[in-house]
């Protein structure tokens, strides 16, 4: 079973937008949560994150990570695809 990808970010965050573009370009399914929304900010905080972009890929958590730091192959391996 394929695991989910969650991306927490903001519209004015270049790295966040870079992650969105990378995942979209490789047709990788993900859910995006803008932390300017108070509900999303609460979830972001409860997950222990302090920096954006924050990614949850299966059981793996990353924050403040650049899109170039994880390859699509590594991501697909994490989600079992």
PyMOL Python script that loads the backbone (N, CA, C, O; Angstrom):
from pymol import cmd

cmd.read_pdbstr("""\
ATOM      1  N   UNK A   1       0.843  -1.196   0.000  1.00  0.00           N
ATOM      2  CA  UNK A   1       0.000   0.000   0.000  1.00  0.00           C
ATOM      3  C   UNK A   1       0.884   1.255   0.000  1.00  0.00           C
ATOM      4  O   UNK A   1       1.838   1.365   0.770  1.00  0.00           O
ATOM      5  N   UNK A   2       0.543   2.178  -0.872  1.00  0.00           N
ATOM      6  CA  UNK A   2       1.324   3.396  -0.984  1.00  0.00           C
ATOM      7  C   UNK A   2       1.054   4.325   0.192  1.00  0.00           C
ATOM      8  O   UNK A   2      -0.095   4.532   0.584  1.00  0.00           O
ATOM      9  N   UNK A   3       2.120   4.882   0.749  1.00  0.00           N
ATOM     10  CA  UNK A   3       2.009   5.804   1.874  1.00  0.00           C
ATOM     11  C   UNK A   3       1.788   7.211   1.354  1.00  0.00           C
ATOM     12  O   UNK A   3       2.095   7.514   0.201  1.00  0.00           O
ATOM     13  N   UNK A   4       1.262   8.056   2.201  1.00  0.00           N
ATOM     14  CA  UNK A   4       0.915   9.422   1.812  1.00  0.00           C
ATOM     15  C   UNK A   4       2.080  10.386   1.985  1.00  0.00           C
ATOM     16  O   UNK A   4       3.012  10.148   2.754  1.00  0.00           O
ATOM     17  N   UNK A   5       1.991  11.496   1.230  1.00  0.00           N
ATOM     18  CA  UNK A   5       2.941  12.597   1.360  1.00  0.00           C
ATOM     19  C   UNK A   5       2.146  13.846   1.735  1.00  0.00           C
ATOM     20  O   UNK A   5       1.144  14.181   1.104  1.00  0.00           O
ATOM     21  N   UNK A   6       2.622  14.524   2.779  1.00  0.00           N
ATOM     22  CA  UNK A   6       2.024  15.778   3.223  1.00  0.00           C
ATOM     23  C   UNK A   6       3.094  16.852   3.171  1.00  0.00           C
ATOM     24  O   UNK A   6       4.212  16.645   3.642  1.00  0.00           O
ATOM     25  N   UNK A   7       2.752  18.000   2.597  1.00  0.00           N
ATOM     26  CA  UNK A   7       3.668  19.128   2.502  1.00  0.00           C
ATOM     27  C   UNK A   7       3.040  20.314   3.215  1.00  0.00           C
ATOM     28  O   UNK A   7       1.933  20.736   2.880  1.00  0.00           O
ATOM     29  N   UNK A   8       3.753  20.849   4.198  1.00  0.00           N
ATOM     30  CA  UNK A   8       3.326  22.053   4.907  1.00  0.00           C
ATOM     31  C   UNK A   8       4.196  23.200   4.433  1.00  0.00           C
ATOM     32  O   UNK A   8       5.420  23.075   4.383  1.00  0.00           O
ATOM     33  N   UNK A   9       3.568  24.327   4.083  1.00  0.00           N
ATOM     34  CA  UNK A   9       4.334  25.470   3.613  1.00  0.00           C
ATOM     35  C   UNK A   9       3.506  26.741   3.599  1.00  0.00           C
ATOM     36  O   UNK A   9       2.450  26.825   4.227  1.00  0.00           O
ATOM     37  N   UNK A  10       4.008  27.730   2.868  1.00  0.00           N
ATOM     38  CA  UNK A  10       3.326  29.022   2.700  1.00  0.00           C
ATOM     39  C   UNK A  10       3.489  29.451   1.245  1.00  0.00           C
ATOM     40  O   UNK A  10       4.407  29.018   0.550  1.00  0.00           O
ATOM     41  N   UNK A  11       2.581  30.307   0.806  1.00  0.00           N
ATOM     42  CA  UNK A  11       2.626  30.786  -0.577  1.00  0.00           C
ATOM     43  C   UNK A  11       3.887  31.587  -0.876  1.00  0.00           C
ATOM     44  O   UNK A  11       4.404  31.536  -1.993  1.00  0.00           O
ATOM     45  N   UNK A  12       4.392  32.336   0.123  1.00  0.00           N
ATOM     46  CA  UNK A  12       5.558  33.187  -0.124  1.00  0.00           C
ATOM     47  C   UNK A  12       6.887  32.493   0.186  1.00  0.00           C
ATOM     48  O   UNK A  12       7.920  33.153   0.305  1.00  0.00           O
ATOM     49  N   UNK A  13       6.861  31.173   0.317  1.00  0.00           N
ATOM     50  CA  UNK A  13       8.069  30.393   0.606  1.00  0.00           C
ATOM     51  C   UNK A  13       8.566  29.753  -0.694  1.00  0.00           C
ATOM     52  O   UNK A  13       7.917  28.860  -1.239  1.00  0.00           O
ATOM     53  N   UNK A  14       9.710  30.213  -1.181  1.00  0.00           N
ATOM     54  CA  UNK A  14      10.248  29.696  -2.438  1.00  0.00           C
ATOM     55  C   UNK A  14      10.536  28.201  -2.397  1.00  0.00           C
ATOM     56  O   UNK A  14      10.261  27.493  -3.366  1.00  0.00           O
ATOM     57  N   UNK A  15      11.095  27.706  -1.273  1.00  0.00           N
ATOM     58  CA  UNK A  15      11.375  26.271  -1.159  1.00  0.00           C
ATOM     59  C   UNK A  15      10.075  25.458  -1.157  1.00  0.00           C
ATOM     60  O   UNK A  15      10.011  24.374  -1.735  1.00  0.00           O
ATOM     61  N   UNK A  16       9.058  25.987  -0.510  1.00  0.00           N
ATOM     62  CA  UNK A  16       7.756  25.291  -0.466  1.00  0.00           C
ATOM     63  C   UNK A  16       7.181  25.174  -1.881  1.00  0.00           C
ATOM     64  O   UNK A  16       6.697  24.116  -2.282  1.00  0.00           O
ATOM     65  N   UNK A  17       7.242  26.267  -2.616  1.00  0.00           N
ATOM     66  CA  UNK A  17       6.730  26.257  -3.985  1.00  0.00           C
ATOM     67  C   UNK A  17       7.579  25.336  -4.866  1.00  0.00           C
ATOM     68  O   UNK A  17       7.065  24.692  -5.780  1.00  0.00           O
ATOM     69  N   UNK A  18       8.882  25.283  -4.581  1.00  0.00           N
ATOM     70  CA  UNK A  18       9.766  24.371  -5.309  1.00  0.00           C
ATOM     71  C   UNK A  18       9.374  22.920  -5.084  1.00  0.00           C
ATOM     72  O   UNK A  18       9.390  22.116  -6.016  1.00  0.00           O
ATOM     73  N   UNK A  19       9.021  22.583  -3.842  1.00  0.00           N
ATOM     74  CA  UNK A  19       8.574  21.220  -3.545  1.00  0.00           C
ATOM     75  C   UNK A  19       7.271  20.902  -4.267  1.00  0.00           C
ATOM     76  O   UNK A  19       7.117  19.821  -4.834  1.00  0.00           O
ATOM     77  N   UNK A  20       6.334  21.847  -4.244  1.00  0.00           N
ATOM     78  CA  UNK A  20       5.062  21.623  -4.944  1.00  0.00           C
ATOM     79  C   UNK A  20       5.313  21.336  -6.418  1.00  0.00           C
ATOM     80  O   UNK A  20       4.763  20.390  -6.982  1.00  0.00           O
ATOM     81  N   UNK A  21       6.148  22.160  -7.031  1.00  0.00           N
ATOM     82  CA  UNK A  21       6.444  22.017  -8.457  1.00  0.00           C
ATOM     83  C   UNK A  21       7.129  20.674  -8.737  1.00  0.00           C
ATOM     84  O   UNK A  21       6.777  19.987  -9.695  1.00  0.00           O
ATOM     85  N   UNK A  22       8.105  20.300  -7.903  1.00  0.00           N
ATOM     86  CA  UNK A  22       8.828  19.039  -8.101  1.00  0.00           C
ATOM     87  C   UNK A  22       7.871  17.855  -8.026  1.00  0.00           C
ATOM     88  O   UNK A  22       7.890  16.990  -8.902  1.00  0.00           O
ATOM     89  N   UNK A  23       7.043  17.805  -7.003  1.00  0.00           N
ATOM     90  CA  UNK A  23       6.116  16.680  -6.844  1.00  0.00           C
ATOM     91  C   UNK A  23       5.099  16.638  -7.985  1.00  0.00           C
ATOM     92  O   UNK A  23       4.780  15.567  -8.499  1.00  0.00           O
ATOM     93  N   UNK A  24       4.594  17.808  -8.375  1.00  0.00           N
ATOM     94  CA  UNK A  24       3.639  17.869  -9.489  1.00  0.00           C
ATOM     95  C   UNK A  24       4.288  17.431 -10.804  1.00  0.00           C
ATOM     96  O   UNK A  24       3.685  16.683 -11.573  1.00  0.00           O
ATOM     97  N   UNK A  25       5.517  17.894 -11.064  1.00  0.00           N
ATOM     98  CA  UNK A  25       6.208  17.553 -12.312  1.00  0.00           C
ATOM     99  C   UNK A  25       6.437  16.053 -12.465  1.00  0.00           C
ATOM    100  O   UNK A  25       6.452  15.536 -13.582  1.00  0.00           O
ATOM    101  N   UNK A  26       6.618  15.347 -11.336  1.00  0.00           N
ATOM    102  CA  UNK A  26       6.855  13.909 -11.390  1.00  0.00           C
ATOM    103  C   UNK A  26       5.584  13.109 -11.086  1.00  0.00           C
ATOM    104  O   UNK A  26       5.641  11.903 -10.848  1.00  0.00           O
ATOM    105  N   UNK A  27       4.428  13.803 -11.098  1.00  0.00           N
ATOM    106  CA  UNK A  27       3.122  13.162 -10.865  1.00  0.00           C
ATOM    107  C   UNK A  27       3.084  12.352  -9.579  1.00  0.00           C
ATOM    108  O   UNK A  27       2.540  11.248  -9.543  1.00  0.00           O
ATOM    109  N   UNK A  28       3.671  12.913  -8.518  1.00  0.00           N
ATOM    110  CA  UNK A  28       3.652  12.276  -7.209  1.00  0.00           C
ATOM    111  C   UNK A  28       2.482  12.882  -6.426  1.00  0.00           C
ATOM    112  O   UNK A  28       2.418  14.097  -6.239  1.00  0.00           O
ATOM    113  N   UNK A  29       1.569  12.037  -5.975  1.00  0.00           N
ATOM    114  CA  UNK A  29       0.404  12.493  -5.216  1.00  0.00           C
ATOM    115  C   UNK A  29       0.835  13.025  -3.856  1.00  0.00           C
ATOM    116  O   UNK A  29       1.625  12.391  -3.156  1.00  0.00           O
ATOM    117  N   UNK A  30       0.311  14.193  -3.485  1.00  0.00           N
ATOM    118  CA  UNK A  30       0.607  14.761  -2.172  1.00  0.00           C
ATOM    119  C   UNK A  30      -0.521  15.681  -1.748  1.00  0.00           C
ATOM    120  O   UNK A  30      -1.318  16.131  -2.571  1.00  0.00           O
ATOM    121  N   UNK A  31      -0.578  15.954  -0.455  1.00  0.00           N
ATOM    122  CA  UNK A  31      -1.539  16.916   0.078  1.00  0.00           C
ATOM    123  C   UNK A  31      -0.752  18.117   0.579  1.00  0.00           C
ATOM    124  O   UNK A  31       0.239  17.968   1.294  1.00  0.00           O
ATOM    125  N   UNK A  32      -1.205  19.321   0.195  1.00  0.00           N
ATOM    126  CA  UNK A  32      -0.531  20.561   0.585  1.00  0.00           C
ATOM    127  C   UNK A  32      -1.349  21.288   1.640  1.00  0.00           C
ATOM    128  O   UNK A  32      -2.568  21.412   1.521  1.00  0.00           O
ATOM    129  N   UNK A  33      -0.665  21.768   2.676  1.00  0.00           N
ATOM    130  CA  UNK A  33      -1.317  22.495   3.760  1.00  0.00           C
ATOM    131  C   UNK A  33      -0.595  23.816   3.979  1.00  0.00           C
ATOM    132  O   UNK A  33       0.569  23.840   4.378  1.00  0.00           O
ATOM    133  N   UNK A  34      -1.301  24.922   3.713  1.00  0.00           N
ATOM    134  CA  UNK A  34      -0.739  26.254   3.905  1.00  0.00           C
ATOM    135  C   UNK A  34      -0.861  26.608   5.386  1.00  0.00           C
ATOM    136  O   UNK A  34      -1.964  26.627   5.934  1.00  0.00           O
ATOM    137  N   UNK A  35       0.279  26.891   6.039  1.00  0.00           N
ATOM    138  CA  UNK A  35       0.238  27.147   7.480  1.00  0.00           C
ATOM    139  C   UNK A  35      -0.259  28.552   7.824  1.00  0.00           C
ATOM    140  O   UNK A  35      -0.313  28.915   8.999  1.00  0.00           O
ATOM    141  N   UNK A  36      -0.620  29.345   6.816  1.00  0.00           N
ATOM    142  CA  UNK A  36      -1.307  30.605   7.110  1.00  0.00           C
ATOM    143  C   UNK A  36      -2.733  30.317   7.593  1.00  0.00           C
ATOM    144  O   UNK A  36      -3.359  31.173   8.218  1.00  0.00           O
ATOM    145  N   UNK A  37      -3.242  29.128   7.308  1.00  0.00           N
ATOM    146  CA  UNK A  37      -4.539  28.682   7.811  1.00  0.00           C
ATOM    147  C   UNK A  37      -4.324  28.189   9.249  1.00  0.00           C
ATOM    148  O   UNK A  37      -3.495  27.307   9.471  1.00  0.00           O
ATOM    149  N   UNK A  38      -5.049  28.738  10.222  1.00  0.00           N
ATOM    150  CA  UNK A  38      -4.834  28.364  11.627  1.00  0.00           C
ATOM    151  C   UNK A  38      -4.959  26.863  11.907  1.00  0.00           C
ATOM    152  O   UNK A  38      -4.212  26.334  12.731  1.00  0.00           O
ATOM    153  N   UNK A  39      -5.876  26.175  11.248  1.00  0.00           N
ATOM    154  CA  UNK A  39      -6.022  24.730  11.469  1.00  0.00           C
ATOM    155  C   UNK A  39      -4.776  23.980  10.994  1.00  0.00           C
ATOM    156  O   UNK A  39      -4.299  23.065  11.664  1.00  0.00           O
ATOM    157  N   UNK A  40      -4.259  24.376   9.840  1.00  0.00           N
ATOM    158  CA  UNK A  40      -3.047  23.747   9.308  1.00  0.00           C
ATOM    159  C   UNK A  40      -1.840  24.056  10.188  1.00  0.00           C
ATOM    160  O   UNK A  40      -0.973  23.205  10.387  1.00  0.00           O
ATOM    161  N   UNK A  41      -1.788  25.288  10.716  1.00  0.00           N
ATOM    162  CA  UNK A  41      -0.695  25.671  11.604  1.00  0.00           C
ATOM    163  C   UNK A  41      -0.728  24.826  12.878  1.00  0.00           C
ATOM    164  O   UNK A  41       0.318  24.430  13.392  1.00  0.00           O
ATOM    165  N   UNK A  42      -1.916  24.555  13.378  1.00  0.00           N
ATOM    166  CA  UNK A  42      -2.053  23.704  14.563  1.00  0.00           C
ATOM    167  C   UNK A  42      -1.518  22.309  14.282  1.00  0.00           C
ATOM    168  O   UNK A  42      -0.754  21.766  15.080  1.00  0.00           O
ATOM    169  N   UNK A  43      -1.913  21.719  13.148  1.00  0.00           N
ATOM    170  CA  UNK A  43      -1.421  20.379  12.780  1.00  0.00           C
ATOM    171  C   UNK A  43       0.100  20.386  12.627  1.00  0.00           C
ATOM    172  O   UNK A  43       0.778  19.468  13.090  1.00  0.00           O
ATOM    173  N   UNK A  44       0.629  21.413  11.983  1.00  0.00           N
ATOM    174  CA  UNK A  44       2.063  21.578  11.766  1.00  0.00           C
ATOM    175  C   UNK A  44       2.797  21.568  13.114  1.00  0.00           C
ATOM    176  O   UNK A  44       3.802  20.878  13.284  1.00  0.00           O
ATOM    177  N   UNK A  45       2.276  22.342  14.059  1.00  0.00           N
ATOM    178  CA  UNK A  45       2.886  22.453  15.386  1.00  0.00           C
ATOM    179  C   UNK A  45       2.767  21.146  16.166  1.00  0.00           C
ATOM    180  O   UNK A  45       3.723  20.720  16.813  1.00  0.00           O
ATOM    181  N   UNK A  46       1.603  20.515  16.107  1.00  0.00           N
ATOM    182  CA  UNK A  46       1.396  19.256  16.828  1.00  0.00           C
ATOM    183  C   UNK A  46       2.299  18.136  16.314  1.00  0.00           C
ATOM    184  O   UNK A  46       2.618  17.204  17.051  1.00  0.00           O
ATOM    185  N   UNK A  47       2.706  18.228  15.059  1.00  0.00           N
ATOM    186  CA  UNK A  47       3.623  17.229  14.496  1.00  0.00           C
ATOM    187  C   UNK A  47       5.065  17.510  14.911  1.00  0.00           C
ATOM    188  O   UNK A  47       5.963  16.731  14.592  1.00  0.00           O
ATOM    189  N   UNK A  48       5.295  18.614  15.620  1.00  0.00           N
ATOM    190  CA  UNK A  48       6.631  18.932  16.110  1.00  0.00           C
ATOM    191  C   UNK A  48       7.478  19.745  15.156  1.00  0.00           C
ATOM    192  O   UNK A  48       8.674  19.921  15.385  1.00  0.00           O
ATOM    193  N   UNK A  49       6.873  20.245  14.088  1.00  0.00           N
ATOM    194  CA  UNK A  49       7.621  21.033  13.112  1.00  0.00           C
ATOM    195  C   UNK A  49       7.806  22.468  13.585  1.00  0.00           C
ATOM    196  O   UNK A  49       6.959  23.021  14.287  1.00  0.00           O
ATOM    197  N   UNK A  50       8.932  23.062  13.187  1.00  0.00           N
ATOM    198  CA  UNK A  50       9.190  24.473  13.476  1.00  0.00           C
ATOM    199  C   UNK A  50       9.617  25.238  12.227  1.00  0.00           C
ATOM    200  O   UNK A  50       9.593  26.469  12.225  1.00  0.00           O
ATOM    201  N   UNK A  51      10.012  24.525  11.151  1.00  0.00           N
ATOM    202  CA  UNK A  51      10.500  25.172   9.923  1.00  0.00           C
ATOM    203  C   UNK A  51       9.745  24.649   8.709  1.00  0.00           C
ATOM    204  O   UNK A  51       9.334  23.490   8.657  1.00  0.00           O
ATOM    205  N   UNK A  52       9.572  25.545   7.726  1.00  0.00           N
ATOM    206  CA  UNK A  52       9.000  25.133   6.456  1.00  0.00           C
ATOM    207  C   UNK A  52      10.091  25.170   5.404  1.00  0.00           C
ATOM    208  O   UNK A  52      11.079  25.882   5.582  1.00  0.00           O
ATOM    209  N   UNK A  53       9.950  24.445   4.338  1.00  0.00           N
ATOM    210  CA  UNK A  53       8.897  23.460   4.098  1.00  0.00           C
ATOM    211  C   UNK A  53       9.060  22.257   5.025  1.00  0.00           C
ATOM    212  O   UNK A  53      10.170  21.866   5.386  1.00  0.00           O
ATOM    213  N   UNK A  54       7.925  21.691   5.394  1.00  0.00           N
ATOM    214  CA  UNK A  54       7.924  20.482   6.211  1.00  0.00           C
ATOM    215  C   UNK A  54       7.222  19.393   5.412  1.00  0.00           C
ATOM    216  O   UNK A  54       6.139  19.603   4.867  1.00  0.00           O
ATOM    217  N   UNK A  55       7.849  18.240   5.352  1.00  0.00           N
ATOM    218  CA  UNK A  55       7.326  17.119   4.573  1.00  0.00           C
ATOM    219  C   UNK A  55       7.161  15.901   5.457  1.00  0.00           C
ATOM    220  O   UNK A  55       8.013  15.591   6.290  1.00  0.00           O
ATOM    221  N   UNK A  56       6.059  15.226   5.259  1.00  0.00           N
ATOM    222  CA  UNK A  56       5.870  13.910   5.857  1.00  0.00           C
ATOM    223  C   UNK A  56       5.742  12.954   4.681  1.00  0.00           C
ATOM    224  O   UNK A  56       4.829  13.074   3.864  1.00  0.00           O
ATOM    225  N   UNK A  57       6.668  12.004   4.607  1.00  0.00           N
ATOM    226  CA  UNK A  57       6.657  11.012   3.535  1.00  0.00           C
ATOM    227  C   UNK A  57       6.624   9.649   4.212  1.00  0.00           C
ATOM    228  O   UNK A  57       7.644   9.162   4.699  1.00  0.00           O
ATOM    229  N   UNK A  58       5.443   9.039   4.237  1.00  0.00           N
ATOM    230  CA  UNK A  58       5.298   7.793   4.981  1.00  0.00           C
ATOM    231  C   UNK A  58       5.570   8.048   6.445  1.00  0.00           C
ATOM    232  O   UNK A  58       4.915   8.891   7.058  1.00  0.00           O
ATOM    233  N   UNK A  59       6.536   7.328   7.027  1.00  0.00           N
ATOM    234  CA  UNK A  59       6.900   7.522   8.429  1.00  0.00           C
ATOM    235  C   UNK A  59       8.019   8.542   8.599  1.00  0.00           C
ATOM    236  O   UNK A  59       8.424   8.824   9.727  1.00  0.00           O
ATOM    237  N   UNK A  60       8.522   9.094   7.512  1.00  0.00           N
ATOM    238  CA  UNK A  60       9.666  10.008   7.543  1.00  0.00           C
ATOM    239  C   UNK A  60       9.202  11.458   7.600  1.00  0.00           C
ATOM    240  O   UNK A  60       8.256  11.855   6.919  1.00  0.00           O
ATOM    241  N   UNK A  61       9.899  12.248   8.438  1.00  0.00           N
ATOM    242  CA  UNK A  61       9.597  13.678   8.552  1.00  0.00           C
ATOM    243  C   UNK A  61      10.843  14.479   8.202  1.00  0.00           C
ATOM    244  O   UNK A  61      11.955  14.136   8.602  1.00  0.00           O
ATOM    245  N   UNK A  62      10.633  15.553   7.450  1.00  0.00           N
ATOM    246  CA  UNK A  62      11.718  16.445   7.045  1.00  0.00           C
ATOM    247  C   UNK A  62      11.242  17.881   7.226  1.00  0.00           C
ATOM    248  O   UNK A  62      10.077  18.186   6.971  1.00  0.00           O
ATOM    249  N   UNK A  63      12.135  18.760   7.663  1.00  0.00           N
ATOM    250  CA  UNK A  63      11.765  20.179   7.713  1.00  0.00           C
ATOM    251  C   UNK A  63      12.932  21.039   7.277  1.00  0.00           C
ATOM    252  O   UNK A  63      14.096  20.718   7.516  1.00  0.00           O
ATOM    253  N   UNK A  64      12.584  22.154   6.623  1.00  0.00           N
ATOM    254  CA  UNK A  64      13.593  23.063   6.117  1.00  0.00           C
ATOM    255  C   UNK A  64      14.463  22.441   5.038  1.00  0.00           C
ATOM    256  O   UNK A  64      15.607  22.851   4.845  1.00  0.00           O
ATOM    257  N   UNK A  65      13.928  21.461   4.339  1.00  0.00           N
ATOM    258  CA  UNK A  65      14.701  20.711   3.344  1.00  0.00           C
ATOM    259  C   UNK A  65      14.492  21.289   1.944  1.00  0.00           C
ATOM    260  O   UNK A  65      13.382  21.666   1.570  1.00  0.00           O
ATOM    261  N   UNK A  66      15.566  21.348   1.195  1.00  0.00           N
ATOM    262  CA  UNK A  66      15.503  21.844  -0.191  1.00  0.00           C
ATOM    263  C   UNK A  66      15.023  20.715  -1.119  1.00  0.00           C
ATOM    264  O   UNK A  66      15.306  19.545  -0.863  1.00  0.00           O
ATOM    265  N   UNK A  67      14.309  21.059  -2.178  1.00  0.00           N
ATOM    266  CA  UNK A  67      13.858  20.032  -3.123  1.00  0.00           C
ATOM    267  C   UNK A  67      15.002  19.200  -3.699  1.00  0.00           C
ATOM    268  O   UNK A  67      14.810  18.031  -4.034  1.00  0.00           O
ATOM    269  N   UNK A  68      16.177  19.788  -3.816  1.00  0.00           N
ATOM    270  CA  UNK A  68      17.316  19.061  -4.394  1.00  0.00           C
ATOM    271  C   UNK A  68      17.927  18.042  -3.427  1.00  0.00           C
ATOM    272  O   UNK A  68      18.758  17.229  -3.832  1.00  0.00           O
ATOM    273  N   UNK A  69      17.523  18.078  -2.158  1.00  0.00           N
ATOM    274  CA  UNK A  69      18.121  17.187  -1.164  1.00  0.00           C
ATOM    275  C   UNK A  69      17.524  15.777  -1.158  1.00  0.00           C
ATOM    276  O   UNK A  69      18.092  14.869  -0.551  1.00  0.00           O
ATOM    277  N   UNK A  70      16.398  15.591  -1.819  1.00  0.00           N
ATOM    278  CA  UNK A  70      15.772  14.266  -1.920  1.00  0.00           C
ATOM    279  C   UNK A  70      15.429  14.012  -3.381  1.00  0.00           C
ATOM    280  O   UNK A  70      14.787  14.838  -4.030  1.00  0.00           O
ATOM    281  N   UNK A  71      15.858  12.872  -3.890  1.00  0.00           N
ATOM    282  CA  UNK A  71      15.528  12.547  -5.276  1.00  0.00           C
ATOM    283  C   UNK A  71      14.127  11.937  -5.350  1.00  0.00           C
ATOM    284  O   UNK A  71      13.591  11.446  -4.356  1.00  0.00           O
ATOM    285  N   UNK A  72      13.560  11.980  -6.531  1.00  0.00           N
ATOM    286  CA  UNK A  72      12.252  11.360  -6.750  1.00  0.00           C
ATOM    287  C   UNK A  72      12.334   9.872  -6.459  1.00  0.00           C
ATOM    288  O   UNK A  72      11.388   9.295  -5.922  1.00  0.00           O
ATOM    289  N   UNK A  73      13.442   9.247  -6.802  1.00  0.00           N
ATOM    290  CA  UNK A  73      13.618   7.811  -6.520  1.00  0.00           C
ATOM    291  C   UNK A  73      13.564   7.532  -5.020  1.00  0.00           C
ATOM    292  O   UNK A  73      12.935   6.567  -4.587  1.00  0.00           O
ATOM    293  N   UNK A  74      14.226   8.383  -4.224  1.00  0.00           N
ATOM    294  CA  UNK A  74      14.196   8.220  -2.759  1.00  0.00           C
ATOM    295  C   UNK A  74      12.781   8.402  -2.224  1.00  0.00           C
ATOM    296  O   UNK A  74      12.338   7.657  -1.349  1.00  0.00           O
ATOM    297  N   UNK A  75      12.085   9.389  -2.751  1.00  0.00           N
ATOM    298  CA  UNK A  75      10.706   9.653  -2.318  1.00  0.00           C
ATOM    299  C   UNK A  75       9.815   8.465  -2.650  1.00  0.00           C
ATOM    300  O   UNK A  75       9.045   8.007  -1.806  1.00  0.00           O
ATOM    301  N   UNK A  76       9.917   7.966  -3.874  1.00  0.00           N
ATOM    302  CA  UNK A  76       9.082   6.831  -4.291  1.00  0.00           C
ATOM    303  C   UNK A  76       9.381   5.591  -3.459  1.00  0.00           C
ATOM    304  O   UNK A  76       8.477   4.810  -3.163  1.00  0.00           O
ATOM    305  N   UNK A  77      10.633   5.405  -3.082  1.00  0.00           N
ATOM    306  CA  UNK A  77      10.996   4.268  -2.241  1.00  0.00           C
ATOM    307  C   UNK A  77      10.327   4.404  -0.852  1.00  0.00           C
ATOM    308  O   UNK A  77       9.848   3.418  -0.292  1.00  0.00           O
ATOM    309  N   UNK A  78      10.301   5.636  -0.309  1.00  0.00           N
ATOM    310  CA  UNK A  78       9.692   5.875   0.998  1.00  0.00           C
ATOM    311  C   UNK A  78       8.193   5.621   1.012  1.00  0.00           C
ATOM    312  O   UNK A  78       7.634   5.192   2.022  1.00  0.00           O
ATOM    313  N   UNK A  79       7.537   5.895  -0.135  1.00  0.00           N
ATOM    314  CA  UNK A  79       6.082   5.705  -0.173  1.00  0.00           C
ATOM    315  C   UNK A  79       5.702   4.343  -0.731  1.00  0.00           C
ATOM    316  O   UNK A  79       4.521   4.009  -0.820  1.00  0.00           O
ATOM    317  N   UNK A  80       6.700   3.560  -1.105  1.00  0.00           N
ATOM    318  CA  UNK A  80       6.415   2.209  -1.585  1.00  0.00           C
ATOM    319  C   UNK A  80       5.835   2.165  -2.978  1.00  0.00           C
ATOM    320  O   UNK A  80       5.035   1.287  -3.305  1.00  0.00           O
ATOM    321  N   UNK A  81       6.245   3.125  -3.806  1.00  0.00           N
ATOM    322  CA  UNK A  81       5.700   3.190  -5.171  1.00  0.00           C
ATOM    323  C   UNK A  81       6.720   2.744  -6.189  1.00  0.00           C
ATOM    324  O   UNK A  81       6.434   2.734  -7.386  1.00  0.00           O
TER     325      UNK A  81
END
""", "prot")
cmd.dss("prot")
cmd.show_as("cartoon", "prot")
cmd.util.cbc("prot")
cmd.orient("prot")
